[in-house]
């Protein structure tokens, strides 16, 4: 997800990278999404970015294996980094906790406070959320 105002640049960068994937690229999907204002929503950009988002989804052949798909995700995230790219929470990503902290800033801290209040024992967390979102692992 990138701010909608960066749509043309993001699509061009994605196209250039996707050429290297050849027949391993099964599909690409692009859609504009209105920001929803939720703390960790990848659909909501910062106000100075215009709030709304362009979602770019690329499907790669599963025979590549998880490691190579994560490498491809890292390459795309790197290509789009200057455009404030955000990962889809349900997809493979190579982003680090520090990168998420930079992207979400105060919204991430707000989410952490709410999560700690609602689930003080971390019952609904796991090792990934502890490391990537809560900053506790």
C-alpha positions in Angstrom: 0.0 0.0 0.0 1.3 3.4 -0.9 -0.2 6.9 -0.6 -2.6 7.4 -3.6 -0.7 10.6 -4.5 2.3 8.4 -5.5 0.2 6.1 -7.7 2.0 6.8 -11.0 5.5 6.4 -9.5 4.6 3.3 -7.6 3.1 1.6 -10.6 6.1 2.4 -12.7 8.6 1.1 -10.1 6.4 -2.0 -9.7 6.3 -2.6 -13.4 10.1 -2.4 -13.8 10.7 -4.9 -11.0 7.9 -7.2 -12.1 9.6 -7.6 -15.5 12.4 -9.5 -13.7 9.9 -12.0 -12.3 8.9 -13.2 -15.7 6.5 -16.2 -15.8 6.7 -16.4 -11.9 4.4 -13.4 -11.8 0.9 -14.9 -11.9 -1.2 -11.7 -11.6 -1.1 -8.1 -10.5 -4.1 -6.3 -8.9 -4.3 -2.5 -8.4 -7.1 -0.6 -6.5 -7.6 2.7 -4.9 -8.7 2.5 -1.3 -10.2 5.2 0.9 -8.4 5.7 4.2 -10.4 4.3 7.2 -8.6 6.1 10.0 -7.8 2.9 12.0 -4.6 2.9 14.0 -2.7 0.1 12.1 -4.7 0.2 8.8 -2.4 0.0 5.8 -5.3 1.8 4.0 -4.8 5.1 6.0 -1.8 7.3 5.1 -0.7 10.2 7.1 -2.6 13.5 6.5 0.3 15.0 4.6 0.1 12.0 2.2 -3.6 12.6 1.5 -5.0 9.7 3.6 -6.1 7.4 0.7 -4.1 4.5 -0.6 -3.2 2.6 -3.7 -3.1 -1.1 -3.1 -0.7 -3.1 -5.4 -0.9 -6.9 -5.1 1.3 -9.2 -7.0 0.8 -13.0 -7.0 3.9 -15.1 -7.5 4.0 -18.8 -8.3 4.0 -20.8 -5.1 6.7 -23.2 -6.4 9.2 -20.4 -5.7 9.0 -21.3 -2.0 8.5 -18.9 0.9 12.1 -17.7 1.1 12.1 -16.5 -2.6 8.7 -14.9 -2.2 9.9 -13.0 0.8 13.0 -11.9 -1.3 10.6 -10.7 -4.0 8.6 -8.8 -1.4 11.8 -7.3 0.0 12.8 -6.1 -3.5 9.4 -4.5 -4.0 9.3 -2.9 -0.6 12.8 -1.6 -1.2 11.8 -0.2 -4.6 8.8 1.5 -3.1 10.3 2.6 0.2 10.7 6.2 -0.6 7.0 6.3 -1.3 6.1 5.2 2.3 5.0 1.7 1.4 3.0 -0.2 4.0 2.7 -4.0 4.1 -0.5 -6.0 4.0 -0.8 -7.5 7.5 -1.9 -10.9 6.1 0.8 -11.3 3.4 4.5 -12.1 3.5 6.7 -9.1 4.0 10.3 -8.4 4.7 9.7 -5.3 6.8 11.4 -5.0 10.2 9.9 -3.7 13.5 11.9 -0.5 13.1 10.5 0.1 9.6 7.0 -0.4 10.9 7.7 2.0 13.8 8.9 4.7 11.3 5.8 4.2 9.1 3.1 4.1 11.8 4.8 6.3 14.5 2.2 7.5 17.0 -0.5 5.3 15.6 1.6 2.2 16.5 2.1 3.4 20.0 -1.6 4.2 20.4 -2.4 0.6 19.2 0.1 -0.8 21.7 -1.6 1.1 24.6 -5.0 -0.2 23.6 -3.7 -3.8 23.1 -2.0 -3.8 26.5 -5.1 -2.4 28.2 -7.4 -4.9 26.5 -5.0 -7.9 26.8 -2.6 -7.3 29.6 -1.3 -10.9 29.6 -0.8 -11.1 25.9 -3.2 -14.0 25.5 -4.2 -13.0 22.0 -0.7 -12.3 20.8 2.0 -14.6 19.3 5.7 -14.4 18.6 5.2 -12.4 15.4 2.9 -9.8 16.9 5.2 -9.6 20.0 8.2 -8.9 17.8 6.7 -6.9 15.0 3.9 -4.9 16.6 4.3 -4.9 20.4 8.0 -4.5 20.4 8.4 -7.0 23.3 10.3 -9.9 21.8 
